[in-house]
Amino acid sequence: MSKFRGFIAIDVGSIPKIVEFENEIRKTDADVKLVEPENIHITLRFLGDTDEQIIEDIEKIIKNSVSEIKPFNVQLNGTGVFPNPSYVRVVWIGMQNSEQIAEISSRINERITSLGFEKEKRKFSPHLTISRVKSAKNKDQLLNVVEKYSDVEFADLTINSVCLKKSDLTPKGPIYTTLKEVKI
């Protein structure tokens, strides 16, 4: 039985203001791994090792989870870090009007357990991961850039599909492939 590293997400893709933010982070020479602009997405549910046999079942769960939802907009704005400025692991961009994203995530989380996945214990926090921080090198410069962009509006984004994605980890970074796309 073949497996893949899977997740359910909303693709965002390359947005000029996000590329500008990433370029500013790059200039700090902080020890980070930036997400490639074309790979930027909103993770609704990380699945991990997933059997290829259940791809169609996952697609049905996504369809059921978005069946009553119409395309909607969210605003990408503000920046921050997880878990906190003293110990930075992730740099993120936040969003407003994300209640429907949280609802979709909640529905998927409830329904995906029928396929043997454990229910996600952490509360869903809608965000875009921009970079993962590997060490504290130049952390202060990194935090200065995050602060500089903390009130910036990056984009008004129309949400009109949810994807089942496959992640192939390579030494140069992950390669994401869309296995199924469900229109909203």
C-alpha positions, -999 to +999 in steps of 0.1 A: +000+000+000+016+033-011+016+063+012+022+100+008+027+129+032-006+147+029-023+179+040-055+198+032-050+235+023-061+266+005-035+277-020-025+314-018+005+315-042+029+343-049+017+378-038+040+408-045+038+422-010+046+388+006+076+385-017+087+419-006+084+408+031+104+376+024+131+397+007+134+419+038+137+387+060+164+374+036+184+406+041+186+401+079+207+369+073+187+352+100+188+314+101+154+308+084+139+286+058+115+308+037+085+292+021+088+295-017+062+322-028+044+297-051+041+272-021+024+297+003-009+282+016-033+281+045-031+247+061-066+235+071-055+200+083-021+182+083-026+145+076+009+131+076+014+096+062-018+089+041-028+059+021-032+066-016-063+043-015-083+069+005-077+099-018-113+098-031-126+095+004-107+126+015-120+144-016-156+135-005-149+148+030-136+181+016-167+184-007-191+178+022-172+203+043-176+231+018-210+222+003-229+251+019-201+277+015-199+302-013-166+318-024-156+345+001-128+370+008-102+372+036-077+400+042-041+390+047-026+415+071-002+418+100+027+396+109+039+378+140+058+348+153+051+314+170+053+306+198+067+340+211+094+366+204+117+350+230+117+317+212+108+322+175+101+290+155+077+304+128+071+338+111+035+342+099+011+365+082-023+368+098-058+373+084-091+389+090-126+377+082-113+341+085-143+327+103-154+306+073-118+292+070-120+282+106-154+266+100-141+246+070-112+234+090-135+224+119-158+204+096-128+187+079-113+179+114-146+164+126-152+143+094-116+131+087-117+110+119-140+086+100-109+076+080-088+068+110-071+102+115-070+115+151-088+147+158-066+177+159-061+188+195-048+223+189-072+251+182-071+262+145-052+294+140-057+308+104-023+321+092+003+318+064+036+303+074+063+325+058+094+310+073+106+284+098+134+296+121+163+273+126+183+292+152+185+325+171+211+339+146+202+376+139+169+371+157+167+408+167+170+419+130+143+393+121+120+406+148+125+442+136+113+432+101+083+413+116+075+444+136+079+467+106+052+446+087+029+441+118+002+464+104+008+459+067-021+448+044-007+422+021-037+413+000-075+408-003-078+371-012-108+353-027-112+318-013-128+296-039-112+261-036-097+237-011-070+212-021-056+179-010-019+182-013+011+159-013+043+171+001+076+155-011+105+165+012+137+172-006+170+187+005+161+219-013+127+221+004+093+205+000+076+200-034+039+203-032+016+186-056-022+191-058-039+157-058-075+170-057-090+204-059-125+210-047-142+242-059-163+262-034 
